[in-house]
Amino acid sequence: MRVIGLAGWSGSGKTTLLTALIPLLTARGLLVSTVKHAHHAFDVDTPGKDSWVHRQAGASEVLVSSATRWALMHEHRGAPEPRLAELLGKLSPCDLVIVEGFKREPIPKLEIWRAAVGKPPLHADDPGIILVASDDPCPAARVPVLPLREPVRVAEALLEAAQPISHVLARLEAGD
């Protein structure tokens, strides 16, 4: 497994780029998984469904399975949010893991930057950012800048930049 992150301010287009990259990567025969960090409470369950009722009753984990997919919901119940290393360990083996969010984690990342968002580039202060994708001139870029509107080129660069999970886990443990 290899790992690469996407970082950028809210509204920069991380999810839009990711949804363009995944089909390009899977068309090459790669098995791609993602880890998405949510900055707010979220729910994948529906009030009134049995699984929701189980969680409301106090179950710490509820696994829902059907012929097309399964999902495991884990309630923190006061425990701290798991670290990225722990979440990566929960994934089934695949070729590439793309992490969206977790922008402060010391993993290799592609920054999506747009001037219209009104925020400075992150790569100036984050040594983990090794590439930038932008549709604007990127001031004082210290890393290669790719055209955001050319997802094939971005996919190529992403594959080259992704690092083995063992290297990523070592960096996370060291807290680089």
Solvent accessible surface area in square Angstrom, and as a share of the most:
residue,aa,sasa,rsa
1,M,66,0.29
2,R,94,0.34
3,V,0,0.00
4,I,0,0.00
5,G,0,0.00
6,L,0,0.00
7,A,1,0.00
8,G,5,0.05
9,W,54,0.19
10,S,99,0.64
11,G,65,0.63
12,S,1,0.01
13,G,15,0.14
14,K,27,0.12
15,T,75,0.44
16,T,99,0.57
17,L,8,0.04
18,L,11,0.05
19,T,83,0.48
20,A,39,0.30
21,L,0,0.00
22,I,52,0.26
23,P,77,0.48
24,L,56,0.28
25,L,0,0.00
26,T,62,0.36
27,A,89,0.69
28,R,121,0.44
29,G,64,0.62
30,L,45,0.22
31,L,109,0.54
32,V,25,0.14
33,S,28,0.18
34,T,56,0.33
35,V,15,0.08
36,K,120,0.51
37,H,30,0.13
38,A,33,0.26
39,H,148,0.66
40,H,132,0.59
41,A,103,0.80
42,F,141,0.59
43,D,80,0.41
44,V,107,0.61
45,D,22,0.11
46,T,74,0.43
47,P,94,0.59
48,G,57,0.55
49,K,124,0.53
50,D,108,0.56
51,S,15,0.10
52,W,68,0.24
53,V,74,0.42
54,H,95,0.43
55,R,17,0.06
56,Q,108,0.48
57,A,90,0.70
58,G,45,0.43
59,A,36,0.28
60,S,64,0.41
61,E,86,0.39
62,V,11,0.07
63,L,102,0.51
64,V,65,0.37
65,S,78,0.50
66,S,70,0.45
67,A,115,0.89
68,T,109,0.63
69,R,174,0.64
70,W,161,0.57
71,A,43,0.33
72,L,84,0.42
73,M,19,0.08
74,H,103,0.46
75,E,41,0.19
76,H,78,0.35
77,R,134,0.49
78,G,82,0.79
79,A,54,0.42
80,P,122,0.77
81,E,100,0.45
82,P,27,0.17
83,R,152,0.55
84,L,1,0.00
85,A,31,0.24
86,E,94,0.42
87,L,44,0.22
88,L,1,0.01
89,G,63,0.60
90,K,138,0.59
91,L,52,0.26
92,S,80,0.52
93,P,112,0.70
94,C,13,0.08
95,D,62,0.32
96,L,3,0.02
97,V,0,0.00
98,I,0,0.00
99,V,0,0.00
100,E,7,0.03
101,G,8,0.08
102,F,25,0.10
103,K,46,0.20
104,R,162,0.59
105,E,24,0.11
106,P,19,0.12
107,I,0,0.00
108,P,0,0.00
109,K,0,0.00
110,L,0,0.00
111,E,0,0.00
112,I,0,0.00
113,W,18,0.06
114,R,62,0.22
115,A,51,0.39
116,A,101,0.78
117,V,43,0.25
118,G,67,0.64
119,K,93,0.39
120,P,89,0.56
121,P,24,0.15
122,L,12,0.06
123,H,2,0.01
124,A,76,0.59
125,D,128,0.66
126,D,16,0.08
127,P,111,0.70
128,G,2,0.02
129,I,0,0.00
130,I,57,0.29
131,L,18,0.09
132,V,0,0.00
133,A,0,0.00
134,S,6,0.04
135,D,52,0.27
136,D,42,0.22
137,P,125,0.79
138,C,20,0.12
139,P,77,0.49
140,A,100,0.77
141,A,38,0.30
142,R,121,0.44
143,V,19,0.11
144,P,84,0.53
145,V,62,0.36
146,L,21,0.10
147,P,37,0.24
148,L,13,0.06
149,R,182,0.67
150,E,74,0.33
151,P,40,0.25
152,V,90,0.52
153,R,124,0.45
154,V,0,0.00
155,A,2,0.02
156,E,69,0.31
157,A,19,0.15
158,L,0,0.00
159,L,43,0.21
160,E,142,0.64
161,A,17,0.13
162,A,1,0.01
163,Q,51,0.23
164,P,45,0.28
165,I,36,0.18
166,S,73,0.47
167,H,105,0.47
168,V,0,0.00
169,L,49,0.25
170,A,58,0.45
171,R,62,0.23
172,L,14,0.07
173,E,145,0.65
174,A,74,0.58
175,G,54,0.52
176,D,109,0.56
